[in-house]
Amino acid sequence: MAARDVAETESLPPKVAPGSSARIAWFETLAAESERDRPAPEVSLPPPEEVRAVRGRGQVSIAWSPVEGAAGYLVHRGPSRDGPFEAIDQGGGDVLAVPQGQYLDTRARDHDVWYAVSSVPTIEAPTGRLSSAVTPQPGQAAGRIAIAVDAAEVTGPVEKPWRPIIGSEHLALLLRGAGPGGHDVGAELAEAFGIVRSELGTEMVRAHGWLHDSLGVYRDEDDRLVHDFTRVDAVLDRLLGTGIRPVVELSFMPRDLASDPGVSVFDYVGIISPPRDI
């Protein structure tokens, strides 16, 4: 065989055994050649510019100029221009990044306080470089407001400014029994859904975490793959019984399917690595 024929033969996709998929064989070849599972390069973003802070009554307002490519920003607070700075947690705990300014710090109790902001390419990315630190400038002088309400006068119905959808903890909690203090967690969560349905007119709930291992949709068992929707069905039955419908979000990655189960976010360990077998 000529050298040219050998080169052309080596560039072709492998021969496919009868009954197998040519498409799968071709993508396996591409995967081996492209190293598609290699880690993504780290992204470094500059900190925001034009950071400014203004003190008000009960809060400090922090604003900044946007940074191209930023998925969010971390607002830091410190006791002096030189820090030390820590990302502000207003009690959320899980995600401290905010999508944009203006940010209101309602926990600034000290008079001498400084702020710096960093840009992040993803919400779970580590803290980047901090902006120049600023201290709050005095805001508008506090004034007094007098409001008179005539409760006997009917002006018309109040238009709902919200969409009929709410967020929630993982709906797997609808299947939980006794929790802290002996309270029936599932029953109380279902009762809460019923209340927001009847009193606020809520129609839908963001239902995330369907592939989290708390619902056991996917697992490896004795070298076979098991898909089990028993707990998902039970959650849906209880949720629909409250009058609220789910907006289903397919997340996170089942542990037995994850290429790296150690890559996760949040306290409840939401695995976010790609599947080990696409």
Residue pairs with C-beta under 8 A, 6 or more apart in sequence:
1 9
13 22
13 25
13 26
13 29
14 25
14 29
16 22
16 25
30 36
31 37
37 259
37 274
43 69
43 121
43 125
44 128
44 129
45 67
45 69
45 70
45 119
45 120
45 121
45 128
46 67
46 119
46 129
47 67
47 116
47 117
47 118
47 119
47 128
47 129
47 130
47 131
48 64
48 65
48 66
48 67
48 73
48 117
48 118
48 119
48 131
49 64
49 65
49 131
50 64
50 65
51 62
51 63
51 64
51 115
51 116
51 117
51 131
51 132
51 134
52 62
52 63
52 64
52 134
52 137
53 60
53 61
53 62
53 63
53 115
53 134
53 135
53 136
53 137
54 60
54 61
54 136
54 137
54 138
54 139
55 108
55 136
55 137
55 138
55 139
56 139
56 140
57 142
58 106
59 104
59 105
59 106
59 108
60 104
60 105
60 108
60 113
60 115
60 136
61 102
61 103
61 104
61 105
61 139
62 75
62 101
62 102
62 103
62 104
62 105
62 115
62 117
63 101
63 102
63 103
64 73
64 101
64 117
64 131
66 100
67 73
67 119
69 119
69 121
70 119
70 120
70 121
71 97
71 99
71 120
71 121
71 122
71 123
71 125
72 97
72 98
72 99
72 100
72 119
72 120
72 123
73 97
73 98
73 99
73 100
73 101
73 103
73 117
73 118
73 119
73 120
74 87
74 96
74 97
74 98
74 117
74 118
74 120
74 127
74 128
75 87
75 88
75 98
75 103
75 105
75 115
75 117
76 85
76 86
76 87
76 88
76 115
76 116
76 117
76 118
76 127
76 130
77 85
77 86
77 88
77 105
77 108
77 113
77 114
77 115
78 84
78 85
78 86
78 113
78 114
78 115
78 116
78 133
79 110
79 112
79 113
79 114
80 112
80 114
81 114
81 133
81 135
82 133
83 114
83 116
83 133
85 114
85 116
85 130
85 133
87 96
87 127
88 96
88 105
88 107
89 96
90 105
90 106
90 107
93 267
94 265
94 266
94 267
95 123
95 124
95 266
97 120
97 123
101 117
105 115
108 136
112 135
113 135
113 136
114 133
114 134
114 135
115 133
115 134
115 135
115 136
116 130
116 131
116 132
116 133
116 134
117 130
117 131
118 127
118 128
118 129
118 130
118 131
119 128
120 126
120 127
120 128
124 265
124 272
160 201
164 200
164 201
164 202
164 203
164 204
165 202
165 203
165 204
165 205
165 206
165 247
166 196
166 202
166 204
166 205
166 206
167 205
167 206
168 189
168 193
168 205
168 206
168 207
169 189
170 208
170 209
170 212
170 214
170 268
171 205
171 207
171 209
171 235
171 239
171 246
172 209
172 212
172 214
172 215
172 231
172 235
173 185
173 186
173 189
174 186
174 189
174 190
174 234
174 235
174 238
174 239
175 186
175 231
175 234
175 235
175 238
176 185
176 186
177 184
177 185
177 186
178 184
178 185
179 185
186 238
190 238
190 239
190 241
190 242
193 202
193 205
193 239
193 242
193 243
193 244
194 242
194 243
196 202
196 244
197 203
197 242
197 243
197 244
198 243
202 244
203 244
203 245
204 244
204 245
204 246
204 247
205 239
205 244
205 245
205 246
205 247
206 246
206 247
206 249
207 239
207 246
207 247
207 248
207 249
208 249
208 251
209 215
209 249
209 251
209 252
209 270
210 217
210 232
210 248
210 249
210 250
210 251
211 217
211 218
211 250
211 251
211 252
211 253
211 254
212 251
212 252
212 254
212 268
212 270
213 219
213 254
213 255
214 231
214 268
215 231
215 232
215 235
216 228
216 230
216 231
217 227
217 228
217 229
217 231
217 232
217 254
218 225
218 226
218 227
218 228
218 254
218 256
218 257
219 225
219 226
219 228
219 254
219 256
220 226
220 256
236 246
239 245
239 246
251 270
252 264
252 270
252 271
252 272
253 271
253 272
253 273
253 274
253 275
254 271
255 261
255 271
257 275
257 276
257 277
258 271
258 273
258 274
258 275
258 276
259 273
259 274
259 275
259 276
260 273
261 271
261 273
262 273
263 271
263 272
263 273
264 270
264 271
264 272
265 272
